Amino acid sequence: MGLKILLVHGYAQNIGIFKGKTGALRRFLKKYGEMSFIEAPFALPEDPDFPGQQKYGWYVRSEDEQTRADLDHSGSVISEFIRENGSELVVGFSQGATVALHPLLDALQSGMDSFPTLKGVLMISPYFPSTPALAKSNSDFIATLAGLPQESSREGDTLRLPKCLIMGGSGDSVVPVSGFSHLHELLVELGVDTSLYTHDRGHFIPTDAAAKEAMRTFLDSLE
């Protein structure tokens, strides 16, 4: 039967738009399991270029308290979906990759009893603050993640954590390399089995031969 895979769209998208942009990715993932989708909780103003098409976001990037609260709420929506549906792999793009960190934080804090099915998180172009100071001043769950003690400081920690793969582009003008590189370093320090794949293009989902090989290696490790 394969894995139960949850796909999480990015900003200003919906399930239909995301499906349309991920044909190559979905064809690749199809042999690994059954896919489901989730829509972000915050409706955005109508886009004049797409009349009648409702788009959604997981949060709106700014420095105000409401934005931080929105990000925390969206992360909890993802976590609840995983618990209710038994998702084993989460694949998120852009904002969707950022909120996919929420169940990982829960696992780090509470153990895998809260997510008994979750095996892996694939984050494509995730936004993450580029320095520890910025991360600790961000939303509650990102600040908490950035403030967790490193693996060597967590005595007796034998948690079975999900594995992670982070994919990002060196030419990405939306999500800087420094951000997702910092995230990679942080997760490794926390004892999470995390790989980083960097391509030379921008803010998109890579599906060329090299990217597929990186994903294949990651997915095979979840078996």
Secondary structure, DSSP 4 states (H G I P E B T S, - for coil): --EEEEEE--TTB-HHHHHHH-HHHHHHHHTTEEEEEE--SEEPPPPTTSTT---EES---SSSHHHHHHHHHHHHHHHHHHHHHT--EEEEETHHHHHTHHHHHHHHHH-GGGSTT--EEEEES----SSHHHHHTS-HHHHHHHHSPPGGGSTT----PPEEEEEEETT-SSS-HHHHHHHHHHHHHTT--EEEEEESS-SS---SHHHHHHHHHHHHTT-
